[in-house]
Structure formats: structure tokens, C-alpha cells
């Protein structure tokens, strides 16, 4: 059960340009609120960097947000630079969700001294420099997703969908236990597609709100560890807790379109990301390697393609008559020998947590680490192999940029 309260505006002349259901372009210089600064004593040493609690890309991967134990920071990816930061007096932010480059953000408290209760989602207007509303829940919030017209809040076993304009609750979805806050939403203005864990192990649920249709896909035998959705909501990629195979489905009818192999040994998949054209898929895991796979499908799936029913199967199988099938010798050789492998890789520190997305420049990948690392790499799909590192920065210590 969620409750809503609007926060009073101490300013008698609120910003007349604020429209919560529309995206606004930030004037980043204007967002830097003037703060009196006094020169530190000569003998003082620079303060230690804050503890990073969460990092996430915005919807088009052009920016990313870092939630820390004393506030949050917003960065541009290309070129890399810090755009602005908001620091609170000892209060931590456990989750910050951007809405493209809009002035509206969603905040959830975190760390040892949360700035806000971890059972609340605070709607922050950076033009006004304050919270303009809040959503309260009975349990801890595990994640938030934003669209220009919707706010989606993820708790342990439920997902709430709200209208952005008036914060009215529109839909509630029951899920399996979801401590990671897994959820993905499309960003097309003409339709809303939402993907979340289903009610059974290895299952995902796809809500097509424009069509008023729900599709359950039995994607894996093991529990779902990660998934990603294209911006248009037509393709969904999934990985299980085993972490060896990634599967790409038609989100509309549940057909398995392609299967790629990350490796032979089990791994924890941290993130999946489609390129803007759905030509490539990037994967990061605890094995310390980021993989890029070439996709044989795109977001325009033929209408006459017959759906794959998954109601009687615990794991998805590739339809034998599909023209997209890449298993030419099914049943003759073990599946491993017919696997599709990545076209490019980038090696990182094993065991560290990294998130990945595609850059704005052609064939580039952006990698964010929970140690504050920012990598920009480029891959060559013709020659395959190792990616080339183009940039490295520590975004918790911007002065150390290389």
C-alpha cells in the first residue's frame, strides 16, 4: 500500500515552467546554486571521496547519476564531465533516477544515514532545489523507473505504476521476490511496455499497456538475474543466475529470437544493454569482462511471425522452424559447440560491479564501476577481439582524469 503526500512550497512564487509530465532540457549552469565558500586552512587535506551507493544511466545513456552517502552527482558521458552535484548534510541517497536530461529526478534514501526514509520515493525538482512530492510505502523501495508520463516503483514483491502528472496509482503487479529491483520500461510516447519478474522462477512478465495485454515468458530454468528492454519495447534480453546464456525475445509474442553465450562457467550478470539500433548487446558480469554480441534481429519483427507459447515449458527453446535459428546441428553436437560468442571484449577487475551502455559515438561502450571508474572503449566488429580503451576517469575524484 502506497500513500502520496505533496510537499508544501515555501516559495510563494513557484516555478511556472514546471510540468511533471513533460521532459525539460536542463540548463546545467543555472542549476549550480550559489554556495558561499571559504578557503580551507592551508594545512587541511582534501576530504575523502564519498561512498558510492548506486550508479545508473539515464534512458538514452547520454548521462549517468551517482548516488552517494552524502548526496548525488550527475555526469555527462560524451564528453565526460560532471554536470552538477547536490550534497546533503550527512544524508545518503541510495537510488537516484534521471528522466533523460529533465530537471525532475526520483530519490530514495540510502547508506548508514539516509537523507530520506528508504520506504519513500522523493520527487526532486532541481530547478526549485527541493522535493515537490513523495510516495510512501510499507516496505523498502528497491528501485524506481521513470517515463515522461509514468513513475514505476519496485518493492520486494510488488511493482506500482503511477501517472506522473498527478501521481495517481494506475496499476499494481505482483512478482516473485525482487531484491534487485529488476524492472524495465519502454520510452516510446505512443505505447508503454513494462518488463518485470513473473510469479515463477525463470519467468518474466511483459505488460503491453496500449494493447491491454499481458505476456508471460519462461525465459530460463534458473531465476532471472537481469534483463533489458529496447527503447521501443519490442525486444527483451534476459540472463539467469547461472549467467552463461543470454536470450533475446520478441517482447510482443514471447518468441525466442536469438541465444548467445557469455561463457562456460557460471557468472553473476550485472547489466545488459541494447545499442540504440538494437544491432549490438553489451553484457557485464562479475568475471571482469564486458562482452559485446552482434544481434541478428532488430526491433521490426514481422507481424506474421508465429508466437512461441511458453506456458507448458520451464525454459524457452528456439523454434526449430525459425529462420533466425542459429543452431544448425541441434541434437547432433552439444549446444556449447554451436554457441554464438561475443564479437568484442574488455577486461576489468574480476569481482567488481560494473554497469554498461553504448556510447553516442559509433561502436563505443561506456562502463561504470562501483569503484568510481568510468571507461570509454571502442570495438571493431570486423576484426573482433579486445576493445580499445579511449578514456578512463574516476568520477568520484574528477581531478584524477587521465
Wavefront OBJ file of the C-alpha trace (Angstrom):
o trace
v 0.000 0.000 0.000
v 1.461 3.337 -1.030
v 0.474 6.770 0.180
v 1.064 10.097 -1.520
v 1.732 13.460 0.021
v 2.544 16.706 -1.715
v 5.187 18.792 -0.004
v 4.360 22.454 0.684
v 6.173 25.026 -1.385
v 7.992 27.541 0.780
v 8.346 29.792 -2.267
v 5.163 31.867 -2.795
v 6.087 32.148 -6.487
v 6.799 28.575 -7.615
v 8.443 27.900 -10.927
v 5.650 28.392 -13.515
v 7.523 26.306 -16.063
v 7.331 23.075 -14.066
v 5.263 20.410 -15.816
v 5.904 16.976 -14.261
v 4.624 15.039 -17.257
v 6.933 16.704 -19.752
v 10.672 16.481 -20.298
v 12.589 19.712 -19.958
v 16.136 20.357 -21.033
v 18.398 21.275 -18.185
v 20.401 24.463 -18.231
v 23.182 22.894 -16.227
v 24.921 26.165 -15.412
v 21.726 27.585 -13.980
v 21.343 24.548 -11.760
v 24.558 25.288 -9.904
v 23.116 27.026 -6.897
v 25.494 29.642 -5.477
v 27.050 28.462 -2.258
v 29.311 30.578 -0.064
v 32.754 29.092 0.116
v 35.561 29.937 2.463
v 39.140 28.976 1.646
v 40.236 25.911 3.635
v 43.158 26.175 6.029
v 46.487 25.617 4.334
v 47.229 22.602 6.487
v 43.920 20.858 5.718
v 43.944 17.808 3.449
v 41.294 17.231 0.773
v 38.215 15.400 2.066
v 37.965 11.694 1.254
v 35.725 10.772 -1.674
v 32.172 9.817 -0.767
v 30.985 6.248 -0.662
v 29.253 5.271 -3.881
v 25.921 3.550 -3.215
v 24.443 3.260 -6.714
v 25.164 4.299 -10.277
v 22.755 4.303 -13.215
v 22.461 5.597 -16.770
v 19.602 7.778 -17.907
v 17.186 6.475 -20.533
v 19.280 7.256 -23.637
v 22.646 6.569 -21.939
v 23.830 10.126 -22.575
v 24.189 10.835 -18.841
v 24.569 8.913 -15.625
v 23.775 9.529 -11.983
v 25.815 8.550 -8.938
v 24.112 8.161 -5.553
v 26.473 8.611 -2.596
v 26.422 8.656 1.186
v 26.176 12.465 1.121
v 24.002 13.244 -1.928
v 24.080 12.672 -5.670
v 26.030 13.747 -8.739
v 25.052 13.957 -12.407
v 27.546 13.385 -15.225
v 27.627 13.694 -18.992
v 29.045 10.655 -20.808
v 30.376 12.144 -24.030
v 32.288 14.266 -23.443
v 32.803 13.112 -19.889
v 32.240 15.821 -17.307
v 30.427 16.382 -14.069
v 27.328 18.475 -14.698
v 26.257 19.199 -11.145
v 26.041 17.723 -7.674
v 23.744 18.064 -4.695
v 25.221 17.359 -1.292
v 23.244 16.987 1.913
v 24.467 17.378 5.466
v 25.452 13.777 6.125
v 22.383 12.329 4.411
v 22.841 9.461 1.955
v 20.987 8.756 -1.292
v 20.673 5.076 -2.153
v 18.996 5.494 -5.524
v 18.711 8.363 -7.978
v 16.760 8.004 -11.211
v 17.035 10.522 -14.026
v 14.416 11.367 -16.669
v 16.536 11.945 -19.779
v 18.029 15.435 -19.122
v 14.993 16.753 -17.299
v 15.034 18.749 -14.067
v 12.906 16.102 -12.335
v 14.627 13.197 -10.551
v 13.453 10.428 -8.225
v 15.429 9.924 -4.997
v 15.436 7.178 -2.370
v 17.446 7.441 0.819
v 20.340 5.069 1.480
v 23.560 4.445 3.341
v 24.167 4.404 7.071
v 22.379 7.747 7.491
v 19.700 8.026 4.787
v 18.658 11.532 3.786
v 15.104 10.237 3.316
v 13.349 7.098 4.591
v 14.113 4.069 2.438
v 10.373 3.417 2.254
v 9.772 6.655 0.333
v 10.339 7.894 -3.209
v 11.051 11.613 -3.217
v 10.288 13.599 -6.386
v 13.062 16.189 -6.668
v 12.763 19.310 -8.849
v 16.272 20.613 -9.391
v 15.025 23.929 -10.774
v 13.483 24.593 -7.377
v 16.194 22.715 -5.469
v 13.734 20.789 -3.347
v 11.362 17.829 -3.201
v 7.917 18.570 -4.583
v 6.205 15.309 -3.624
v 6.703 11.873 -2.161
v 5.356 8.350 -2.424
v 5.352 6.312 0.787
v 5.334 2.526 1.074
v 5.150 -0.080 3.795
v 8.377 -1.769 2.738
v 11.788 -0.707 1.462
v 11.931 0.646 -2.097
v 14.300 -1.388 -4.278
v 14.101 0.661 -7.459
v 12.438 3.419 -9.455
v 11.925 3.829 -13.207
v 10.743 6.990 -14.927
v 8.982 7.875 -18.150
v 7.645 11.245 -19.182
v 4.171 10.056 -18.213
v 4.769 7.368 -15.579
v 6.603 6.640 -12.320
v 7.269 2.964 -11.601
v 8.268 1.930 -8.076
v 9.659 -1.517 -7.243
v 9.407 -3.073 -3.780
v 10.207 -6.621 -2.693
v 7.261 -8.441 -4.277
v 5.246 -5.748 -5.976
v 5.503 -3.034 -8.610
v 3.422 0.157 -8.543
v 2.702 2.217 -11.673
v 1.730 5.885 -11.193
v 0.618 8.646 -13.510
v 3.334 11.322 -13.486
v 1.017 14.327 -13.807
v -0.974 13.727 -10.604
v 0.837 10.736 -9.022
v -2.351 8.677 -9.210
v -1.866 4.922 -8.778
v -2.781 3.163 -12.033
v -1.643 -0.438 -11.613
v -0.129 -2.905 -9.132
v 1.801 -6.003 -10.223
v 2.683 -8.999 -8.040
v 6.149 -10.507 -8.610
v 8.461 -13.081 -7.118
v 10.922 -11.756 -4.557
v 12.800 -8.967 -6.340
v 15.543 -7.600 -4.052
v 17.499 -6.196 -7.019
v 14.534 -4.053 -8.073
v 14.520 -5.516 -11.587
v 12.212 -3.655 -13.958
v 12.466 -2.128 -17.437
v 10.139 0.222 -19.298
v 9.952 1.410 -22.891
v 10.235 5.111 -23.691
v 8.083 5.463 -26.799
v 5.423 8.146 -26.467
v 2.786 6.075 -28.260
v 2.942 2.981 -26.044
v 4.128 1.702 -22.682
v 5.774 -1.692 -22.330
v 6.899 -2.814 -18.878
v 9.016 -5.884 -18.118
v 9.358 -7.331 -14.635
v 9.892 -10.702 -12.943
v 6.916 -13.038 -13.161
v 5.439 -15.218 -10.461
v 7.628 -18.254 -11.112
v 11.363 -18.919 -11.221
v 12.931 -18.014 -14.559
v 9.815 -16.197 -15.768
v 9.400 -12.605 -16.906
v 6.170 -10.691 -17.298
v 5.622 -8.232 -20.153
v 2.833 -5.681 -19.803
v 1.640 -4.052 -23.034
v -0.495 -1.222 -21.718
v -1.576 0.187 -25.091
v -2.776 -3.267 -26.155
v -4.085 -4.133 -22.675
v -2.176 -7.389 -22.938
v -0.001 -9.375 -20.531
v 2.585 -11.877 -21.782
v 4.488 -14.334 -19.576
v 7.777 -15.685 -20.961
v 9.520 -18.661 -19.376
v 13.000 -17.473 -20.213
v 15.293 -19.702 -18.107
v 15.343 -22.723 -15.833
v 17.163 -20.694 -13.165
v 15.985 -17.486 -11.520
v 16.142 -14.245 -13.500
v 19.265 -12.206 -12.718
v 18.998 -9.363 -15.218
v 17.089 -8.168 -18.267
v 16.990 -5.217 -20.653
v 14.388 -3.757 -22.992
v 14.846 -1.775 -26.181
v 13.600 1.817 -26.027
v 10.708 0.935 -28.349
v 9.747 -2.047 -26.170
v 9.963 -4.634 -28.948
v 12.952 -6.715 -27.821
v 13.881 -8.001 -24.376
v 17.169 -9.664 -23.385
v 17.363 -11.900 -20.316
v 20.019 -13.621 -18.214
v 19.616 -16.091 -15.370
v 21.538 -16.566 -12.136
v 23.626 -19.179 -13.956
v 24.882 -16.405 -16.228
v 26.159 -18.456 -19.151
v 23.472 -17.743 -21.745
v 21.680 -14.548 -22.735
v 18.423 -14.855 -24.624
v 16.710 -12.273 -26.814
v 12.922 -12.441 -27.146
v 10.209 -10.751 -29.129
v 8.506 -8.850 -26.302
v 5.146 -8.904 -28.068
v 4.656 -12.636 -28.569
v 7.430 -14.205 -26.491
v 9.289 -15.854 -29.389
v 12.926 -16.658 -28.694
v 14.833 -14.912 -31.477
v 18.452 -15.479 -30.541
v 20.663 -17.004 -27.874
v 24.268 -16.003 -27.179
v 26.843 -17.426 -24.800
v 28.814 -15.309 -22.345
v 30.974 -18.217 -21.191
v 31.065 -21.796 -19.991
v 31.326 -21.095 -16.265
v 28.619 -19.619 -14.065
v 28.737 -15.856 -13.518
v 26.652 -13.116 -11.958
v 25.328 -10.849 -14.696
v 25.332 -7.221 -13.567
v 23.879 -5.456 -16.586
v 22.585 -5.885 -20.126
v 22.231 -3.068 -22.662
v 20.986 -2.801 -26.230
v 22.533 -0.348 -28.653
v 20.198 2.357 -29.957
v 19.594 0.409 -33.170
v 19.405 -2.994 -31.435
v 22.363 -4.109 -33.562
v 24.500 -4.892 -30.520
v 24.045 -6.181 -26.988
v 26.536 -5.491 -24.172
v 26.901 -7.643 -21.058
v 28.862 -7.132 -17.834
v 29.439 -9.731 -15.123
v 31.496 -10.499 -12.037
v 34.046 -12.284 -14.218
v 35.548 -8.888 -15.028
v 34.868 -8.976 -18.771
v 32.440 -6.844 -20.748
v 31.169 -8.615 -23.863
v 29.542 -7.186 -26.980
v 27.380 -9.501 -29.083
v 26.095 -8.955 -32.590
v 22.325 -9.338 -32.897
v 20.710 -10.950 -35.911
v 17.351 -9.419 -35.131
v 16.086 -5.874 -34.942
v 13.098 -4.179 -33.394
v 10.963 -4.642 -36.507
v 9.755 -8.219 -36.111
v 7.487 -9.460 -38.931
v 3.830 -9.477 -37.952
v 3.295 -12.933 -39.431
v 5.886 -14.485 -37.139
v 4.029 -17.034 -35.061
v 4.246 -16.674 -31.289
v 6.134 -19.166 -29.174
v 3.956 -20.481 -26.372
v 5.845 -20.793 -23.101
v 3.008 -21.857 -20.809
v 3.976 -25.555 -20.885
v 7.732 -25.148 -20.686
v 10.023 -24.239 -17.827
v 12.659 -22.861 -20.198
v 12.434 -21.193 -23.596
v 13.551 -23.167 -26.623
v 14.422 -21.905 -30.062
v 11.688 -22.819 -32.558
v 13.140 -25.347 -34.968
v 11.427 -23.809 -37.970
v 12.534 -20.242 -37.196
v 14.606 -18.589 -39.937
v 16.530 -16.865 -37.141
v 17.731 -20.144 -35.668
v 21.490 -20.321 -35.347
v 21.664 -23.955 -34.153
v 22.263 -25.818 -37.398
v 23.066 -29.173 -35.845
v 20.608 -29.303 -32.990
v 20.697 -32.718 -31.373
v 23.940 -33.737 -33.101
v 26.506 -31.793 -31.065
v 26.321 -30.422 -27.539
v 24.802 -26.963 -27.524
v 28.062 -25.437 -26.323
v 29.845 -26.137 -29.616
v 27.157 -24.343 -31.597
v 27.068 -21.300 -29.358
v 27.284 -17.718 -30.544
v 30.142 -15.898 -28.854
v 30.866 -12.221 -28.381
v 32.488 -10.151 -31.122
v 34.415 -7.951 -28.662
v 35.585 -7.993 -25.048
v 37.086 -5.627 -22.500
v 38.899 -6.891 -19.392
v 38.279 -5.350 -15.988
v 38.930 -6.225 -12.381
v 37.223 -9.515 -11.569
v 34.612 -9.387 -8.816
v 33.890 -5.666 -9.090
v 30.428 -4.428 -10.065
v 30.187 -2.715 -13.471
v 27.273 -1.333 -15.481
v 27.481 -0.990 -19.239
v 25.826 1.001 -22.032
v 26.602 2.036 -25.587
v 28.120 5.442 -26.248
v 26.905 8.085 -28.659
v 29.866 7.535 -30.993
v 29.763 4.549 -33.317
v 30.893 1.241 -31.826
v 31.710 2.704 -28.411
v 30.841 1.316 -24.986
v 30.618 3.179 -21.671
v 31.441 1.216 -18.499
v 30.729 2.472 -14.971
v 32.244 0.819 -11.910
v 31.132 0.903 -8.309
v 34.727 1.914 -7.535
v 34.090 5.215 -9.348
v 35.685 4.154 -12.621
v 34.483 5.435 -15.994
v 35.720 3.721 -19.158
v 35.006 4.593 -22.755
v 36.017 1.830 -25.153
v 35.690 1.142 -28.851
v 35.199 -2.187 -30.581
v 35.918 -3.263 -34.152
v 33.204 -5.656 -35.362
v 35.264 -6.583 -38.414
v 38.416 -7.685 -36.603
v 36.699 -8.679 -33.347
v 38.727 -9.320 -30.206
v 39.753 -6.890 -27.490
v 38.254 -3.406 -27.333
v 40.447 -0.312 -27.348
v 40.320 1.894 -24.267
v 39.715 5.502 -25.288
v 39.191 7.154 -21.891
v 39.438 6.493 -18.191
v 38.236 8.717 -15.337
v 37.482 8.310 -11.674
v 34.204 10.196 -11.344
v 34.470 10.318 -7.561
v 37.764 12.190 -7.993
v 37.346 14.138 -11.264
v 40.720 15.823 -10.873
v 42.398 12.462 -11.454
v 41.072 12.156 -15.017
v 43.544 10.598 -17.417
l 1 2 3 4 5 6 7 8 9 10 11 12 13 14 15 16 17 18 19 20 21 22 23 24 25 26 27 28 29 30 31 32 33 34 35 36 37 38 39 40 41 42 43 44 45 46 47 48 49 50 51 52 53 54 55 56 57 58 59 60 61 62 63 64 65 66 67 68 69 70 71 72 73 74 75 76 77 78 79 80 81 82 83 84 85 86 87 88 89 90 91 92 93 94 95 96 97 98 99 100 101 102 103 104 105 106 107 108 109 110 111 112 113 114 115 116 117 118 119 120 121 122 123 124 125 126 127 128 129 130 131 132 133 134 135 136 137 138 139 140 141 142 143 144 145 146 147 148 149 150 151 152 153 154 155 156 157 158 159 160 161 162 163 164 165 166 167 168 169 170 171 172 173 174 175 176 177 178 179 180 181 182 183 184 185 186 187 188 189 190 191 192 193 194 195 196 197 198 199 200 201 202 203 204 205 206 207 208 209 210 211 212 213 214 215 216 217 218 219 220 221 222 223 224 225 226 227 228 229 230 231 232 233 234 235 236 237 238 239 240 241 242 243 244 245 246 247 248 249 250 251 252 253 254 255 256 257 258 259 260 261 262 263 264 265 266 267 268 269 270 271 272 273 274 275 276 277 278 279 280 281 282 283 284 285 286 287 288 289 290 291 292 293 294 295 296 297 298 299 300 301 302 303 304 305 306 307 308 309 310 311 312 313 314 315 316 317 318 319 320 321 322 323 324 325 326 327 328 329 330 331 332 333 334 335 336 337 338 339 340 341 342 343 344 345 346 347 348 349 350 351 352 353 354 355 356 357 358 359 360 361 362 363 364 365 366 367 368 369 370 371 372 373 374 375 376 377 378 379 380 381 382 383 384 385 386 387 388 389 390 391 392 393 394 395 396 397 398 399 400 401 402
